[in-house]
């Protein structure tokens, strides 16, 4: 194997390189105005800092059209069937039965189960899902069905 030659660094060369690099002129540096925190109220701070972000957020809200809900139903879905079989799969089967129930009753093109419904099924772990769950399902023009927790 060939030995790698290490390059020696000379301190004089480094100093010359540093001197050659350009130092920014005073014109390039912007001065910051001095201010006191007592002069600015909390409302002014928030409005100044987040003014641009709020404008962008408002523009996004205006552009997004609200989805038109065609149908909305409330169901009590029995998940007791999920308790057949191995105990370590009950919660997974509960979610699967929820999907099958919604496919039979709503006939959606696509189905979305909200996180709160999923958390309600999994709240007591994989071995102890609830026997039944009450949900509110909405269907929009595109055929998208979203399941929310009803209370």
Secondary structure, DSSP 8 states (H G I E B T S, - for coil): ----------HHHHHHHHHHS----TTTS-------TTTS-HHHHHHHHHHHHHHHHHHHHHHS----EEEEEEEEEE-GGGGSS-GGGHHHHHHHHHHHHHHHHH--SEEEE-HHHHHHHHTT-SS---SEEEEEEEEETTSEEEEEE--
